[in-house]
Amino acid sequence: AATVFCSTKNGVTVSWGQGAYGELGYGHSGPKSSAKPKFVETLDKCLVTDVSCGYGHTLFLIRDDDEEDKKALEKVAAVEAEDVADFAAAAAAAPAGGGGGKKKK
């Protein structure tokens, strides 16, 4: 996957590229790729302070300082600390190299 994101201080975020797993932020039923920058509607009015793109994911850190921010955040699915802890525990328990393959003897 190759994705690009741009966010402005006015709360506008656009993305483009190829993201087979929905990394572009267009929602479950939205397109998985876009050759041209496309508005990420879910993040409308959200002030993105940082973004990290990786294989199969895009993570946004969104400002939460005032009532306007809280209102904008109501429409965004959030990842909470316990979600990250559960994910980390599952990843730590998984076999190295992704598992699924046969081990040589």
C-alpha positions in Angstrom: 0.0 0.0 0.0 1.2 3.5 -0.8 -0.8 6.3 0.8 -0.4 10.0 1.2 -2.3 12.2 3.7 -2.4 16.0 4.1 -4.1 17.9 6.9 -4.6 21.6 7.3 -4.8 23.8 10.4 -8.4 24.4 9.3 -9.5 20.8 9.8 -9.4 19.6 6.2 -7.7 16.2 5.5 -7.2 14.7 2.1 -5.7 11.4 1.0 -4.8 9.5 -2.1 -2.9 6.4 -3.2 -3.6 2.7 -2.9 -4.8 1.1 0.3 -6.3 -2.4 -0.1 -7.4 -2.4 3.6 -9.1 1.0 3.7 -6.1 2.9 4.8 -7.2 6.0 2.9 -10.0 6.7 5.4 -12.9 6.6 3.0 -14.9 4.2 5.1 -15.8 0.5 4.8 -17.9 1.1 1.7 -15.7 3.7 0.1 -13.0 3.3 -2.6 -9.8 1.5 -1.6 -7.7 3.7 -4.0 -7.7 7.2 -5.4 -5.3 8.6 -8.0 -6.3 12.2 -7.0 -6.6 13.8 -3.6 -10.0 13.1 -2.0 -11.6 14.7 1.0 -11.7 12.4 4.1 -15.2 13.2 5.2 -15.0 11.4 8.6 -12.3 13.8 9.6 -14.2 17.0 8.6 -13.5 19.7 11.2 -11.1 17.5 13.1 -7.7 19.0 13.7 -5.2 16.3 13.0 -2.0 16.9 15.0 -0.1 13.8 13.7 -0.6 11.0 11.3 1.2 7.7 10.8 0.7 5.5 7.8 1.8 1.8 7.7 1.0 -1.5 6.3 -2.8 -2.0 6.6 -3.4 1.0 8.8 -3.4 4.8 9.2 -3.4 6.3 12.7 -4.5 9.9 13.4 -3.9 11.9 16.5 -6.7 14.4 16.7 -6.9 17.5 18.9 -9.4 17.4 21.8 -9.0 20.8 23.5 -12.4 22.4 23.4 -16.1 21.9 22.8 -15.7 22.3 19.0 -13.1 19.6 19.0 -15.3 17.3 21.1 -18.2 17.8 18.7 -16.1 17.0 15.6 -14.7 13.9 17.4 -18.2 12.4 18.0 -18.3 11.0 14.4 -14.8 9.4 14.5 -14.1 5.9 15.7 -11.5 6.0 18.5 -8.9 3.6 19.6 -8.6 3.6 23.4 -5.7 2.6 25.6 -7.3 -0.8 26.4 -7.7 -1.5 22.7 -4.0 -0.9 22.1 -3.1 -3.1 25.1 -5.3 -5.9 23.8 -3.7 -5.6 20.4 -0.2 -5.6 21.8 -0.9 -8.7 23.9 -2.3 -10.6 20.9 0.7 -9.6 18.8 3.1 -10.7 21.6 1.4 -14.1 21.8 1.5 -14.7 18.0 4.4 -16.8 16.7 7.3 -14.9 15.2 7.2 -14.4 11.4 3.4 -14.3 11.4 2.9 -18.0 12.0 1.0 -20.3 9.8 4.0 -21.9 8.2 5.4 -25.3 8.9 8.6 -25.5 11.0 11.5 -27.3 9.6 12.9 -30.2 11.7 
